[in-house]
Amino acid sequence: MKTIDELLAEGVSGKRVFVRADLNVPLDGTTITDDGRIRAVVPTVKALADAGARVVVASHLGRPKGAPDPAFSLAPAAARLGELLGAEVAFATDTVGESATATVAGLADGRVAVIENLRFNAGETSKDDAERGAFADRLAALADVYVGDGFGAVHRKHASVYDLPARLPHAAGYLIATEVGVLRKLTDDVQRPYVVALGGAKVSDKLGVIDHLLEKADRILIGGGMAYTFLKAQGHEVGISLLQEDQVPAVQDYLKRAEERGVEFVLPVDVLVSAEFPDLKTKAPAHPTTVAANAIPADEEGLDIGPETRKLYASKLADAATVFWNGPMGVFEHPDYAEGTKAVAQALVDSPAFTVVGGGDSAAAVRILGFDEKAFGHISTGGGASLEYLEGKTLPGLAALED
């Protein structure tokens, strides 16, 4: 895989360099609530611009239906990128149309442009190779060189991720190089004990990675909504908690295999419960109660790990040499249910281990809850991509960057 440093050494002055970034940031209207993914691509964009390239940044945002939708415009992300670069960033109001063509043609050496949301064109995400390829052809007309740096999208077989690199000289940006280097430390030469903390809503989202980690990890901690399927698999009442009943047999199999392999599975011993889901908009007090994990009332749902579980999980993380964490422990967006996620994050901060926060909601939680990002070994920009890498899958966007 060619690196951006090799590309820069060859010279990019005057060349149009297409940077596939991941600017898929959360928005409240037009206000960016977490700019972590934009900040992550700045080193690559700045290095190219400083070397005299004409930089064309492209990304998706959200899930528009293959047509323009103002709610998913990249205009706020383009403006924020300009602020972070300390330079004006031009913005094209389409992907491959008149605005994009004119905007790119008007770039001077060392200047940057962002084109509109790639998913406003159905060809970006099409499962039809010809339709995807046709869109990639039009994108290729905007550039001389391709740099892949949108790690959060490399597990997608999309036109700008998979098809476009085949049409242009290509290299990996700084972010992708960093992400891959970190993930190799979790797969190829792991320092032990290796502890994995998994949360989030659905067990089904984590089945593949759990299956793979049974061969790798020494200890697996389970929290979040997925914990209740594990508790159900052990025969416990989970009330109206989030439950994937169809996954109970698979979970029972994982628990059995873990015991056979000597992998320690750690489940909550107490949880915070309520009969009502909290109001995440007003953040009105929720007044949860704490119950034993095997005594959840039939008419209540678990919404966070309890105080004893927080202590237990902190102790299980304390002796680790390597930690991977993906998924919050509860409904961290509400202050009454944020303590579990906060406790896991604090345990990682306090640990001397090499700690990796695996993107997605856990990365957002770290920032929202006020932790210093530098206190962690690495915060990934791609939750889904990280998990698929750890499953041992071939990621289309990474395969496309190989020579």
KAFEN-V770551 format. One record per helix or strand of 3 or more residues. SS is the DSSP state (helix for helix, strand for strand). FROM is the first residue (numbers start at 0). TO is the last residue. If there is no record, write none. Layout:
SS | FROM | TO
SS | FROM | TO
//
This chain:
helix | 3 | 9
strand | 15 | 19
helix | 35 | 49
strand | 53 | 57
helix | 69 | 71
helix | 74 | 84
strand | 88 | 91
helix | 97 | 104
strand | 111 | 114
helix | 117 | 119
helix | 121 | 123
helix | 128 | 139
strand | 144 | 147
helix | 150 | 152
helix | 158 | 166
strand | 168 | 171
helix | 173 | 184
strand | 193 | 197
helix | 202 | 204
helix | 206 | 212
strand | 218 | 221
helix | 226 | 232
helix | 244 | 260
strand | 263 | 265
strand | 269 | 273
strand | 288 | 291
strand | 300 | 304
helix | 306 | 317
strand | 321 | 325
helix | 334 | 336
helix | 338 | 349
strand | 353 | 356
helix | 359 | 367
helix | 372 | 374
helix | 382 | 389
helix | 395 | 398
//
